């Protein structure tokens, strides 16, 4: 009789243990399903946060450039990305043609290097109209036109000047975050070149190459912040006052 009771107790314990393992497996499956659903949401949230941080840094840099213009009566040249040491982040003295493209000269602007980087922690590209970076300028009277920004359809974002317009408006500067992929961003800190990638869209490639044509497009993860000469002087700088 005792033997039968012991066997019964043993069977009962095994059954309870079996149910516990089954319940554990079910819980793990539910947690896995929830995790699978939440990962895309977390990823989307992180991308959104990086985008907003990028926009904040671009606006901060834009305001710092305005302070520089008011103080120095000229726009800052870009800093060279491949420079290493104390000169990293210092604006070049002159920036004709290809030198008009580089990184934000954060040291010359008096801001942290953090603001020269986007929300993805990569260096942003800074492009300036070289005519505005000369000494002793009158920006309203300086001719420009080196930089062209196009929309997704391939048309310039600034309208053609009127025939009676003596000094047409033009793009003064561009700040570019090369997005989540980082393709096209300068490596910096003594390293020459840029981050490279394969199978780029034509718009992404346009923002990576060495010409001065840029595209605002949903076909690219690039985040552009630009200002025309007239709008920059109107909203950011009280030039000559």
N, C-alpha and C positions, 0 to 999 in steps of 0.2 A: 504493500500500500504506500509506504514511504517512498519507494522507488518511483511509483507512478506519479506521485505528487511532485517529486523533484524534476521528473521529465516534463511535467506540465509547466512548472515554473520556468524551466529552461527554455521551453518553446515560447512562452510569453515574453521573456527577455529578448529573445532573438527577433520576435515580431516587432517589439517596440523599437529596437535598434534599427531594424530595417526601415520602418516608417520614418525615423529621424533622418536617416541618410537620404531617403527619397525627398523629404521636405527640404533638406539642405540643398539638394540638386535643383529643386524647383525655385528656391530662393535665388540661387546663383544664376539660373536662367533668366529670372525676372530682372535681376540686377544687371546682367549683361545686355538685355534688351533695352533697359533704361539708359545704360551707358552708351549704347550704340545710337540712341536717339539724341542724347545730350551732347555728344562730341561735335556734331555739326553746328549745334547752337553755340557752343563755347567757341568754336573756331570762328564763326561769323561775328561773335561779340568781340573777339580779339582783333579781327581785321578792322572792324568798325572803330574800335578804340585807337588802333594805329593810324587810321585815316584821320580821325579827329585831332590826334596829337600832331600829325604832319601839318595839318592846316594851321594849328596853333603856332607851331614853330616857324612856318612860313610867314605868318602875320607878324610874329615877334621880330624876325629878321628884317622884314620890310620896314617896320618902324625904326629899327636900329640903322638901317641904310638911310632913312629920312633924316635922322639925327646927324649922321655923318655928312650928308649933303649940306645941311644947314651950317655945319661947323666948318667944312672944308671947301664949300662952293664948287663941288664937283662930286660925281658919283664914284664910289670905290671900284677899283679894278678887282677881278677875282683873285683868290689866292691859288697858288699852284698846288695841285693835289699830291705830287710826288715829293715835295719838299719834306725833309725830316728835321726834327729838332725844334729849336726856338723859333725858326721862321715859318713853321707850319701854321697856317691860319693868318698869315700876314698878307695884305693886299700887295699886288705887284705895283711898281711905280707907274708903269704904262701898260696899256693892253690893246694894241692894234691887232686886228684880224683874229687869228686863232687864239691869241692870248686873252681875248674878250670872253672866253669860256673857261671856267674852272670851278672852284668850290667857294662857298661863302667865306669871306675873309673875317672870320669871327673875332680874331684878336684885334684887328684894326677897328672893328665895330664895337669892341668892348663888351662882347657877350660870351657866354659859355660855348664851348664846342658842341655841347648837347643840342643847342639851337641851330647848329649847322647840319644836324642830322635829322632825318625824318622819324616817323613813328616806328619804323622798322630798324632804326639805329644805323642807317647807312647815310653816307655823305650826300647832301643834295647838290645838284649842279646849279651854278649861278652864271648867268649870261648877262652882259651889259652892252648897251650901245656905246662903242668906243668914243664917239664924239662927245658923249656926256661925261666921260671919265678924264677928259683933258683938264689941265689947270686953267684958271681964269676964264671960265666959260660964262656965257649968257644962255642958259638952257632953252629959253623960249625962241632963241634965234639960231640954235645949232641945227644943222641938217643931219639927218640920220637915215635909217632904213636898212641897216645890216640885218636886223632880226625880223623874221617873218613867222607869224603864228597863224595856222590854218585850222578851220573847223573840220568836223568829221567828213564833210562833203568835199573838202579840198579847197575851200575858198578862204581868202585872208579874213581874219576877224575884224580888222580895221577897214572901214570903207575907203574907197578911192577919194583922193582930195579933189576939191572943187577947182575949176580952172582959175578962179579968182583968189584962191588961197595961196598966200605968199610963202608960208612956212608950214608945210603939212605936218600933221601929227604922226607919230610912229611909236613902235614898241621900245620902251626905255630899258626894261630889264625883265628877266624871267628867272624864277626859282623852280627847279624841277626835282620832285621826289620820283625815283624810278620804281616805286611801288613795292609790293610784296616780293616779287621776283628779284628786284635789285639790278636787273640787267640794264647796263648802261651807266650805272653809278661808278664814280671814281673810287678806286681802292684806297688811296690816301696813305698817310703815314710812311712815306718813303717808297711806296710801291707804285711803279708806273702802270698806266693802263686802267681799264675799267672791267667791271664784272661782265662776262660774256654769257651768251645763251644761244640755243638753237631754235629753229622754227619760229622766228619772230614775225609778228604781223608787220605790214608795211608801215603802219603808224608808229609802232614801237621802235622799229628800225630807224625811222626818221628822227626820233628823239634821242637816239644813241649815236648817230653818225657825227661827222665833224663839220657839217655845214651849219647854217644858222636858221634852218627851217624847222619848226616844231609844230606838233599836231595835238589838239585837244580831242581825245577820242575815247569811246567806250571799248574800242578794240585793243586798248593798251591799259596796263595798270599804272601808268605814269600819272602823277598828280601835279599839274602845272598851276603856278601862281604868277601872274604877270601884270604889268601896268604900262599903259601908254605914257609918253612924256607929259602930256597935258593933264591927264588924270592924276598922275603921281604928284605933280607940282601943286595941283589944286587941293588934293585931299591930304597930302602928307607934309608938304614943305611950304613954308612961307619964305620963298627964296628972295633974298635981297632986302627983307624987311627987318 
